[in-house]
């Protein structure tokens, strides 16, 4: 299991990269698209959720 400081470092780095490079969703797998649709999660909502990490 990851340590708290490792998770914090990952989220900090991820958030910085997301802001600089914007977030790109690659989803060519049908089951992933269907799961997101079932949960009513749009790409925009996913991006907003990641911003709030």
Secondary structure, 3 states (H helix, E strand, C coil): CCCHHHHHHHHHHHHHHHHHHCCCCCCCCHHHHHHHHHCCCCHHHHHHHHHCC
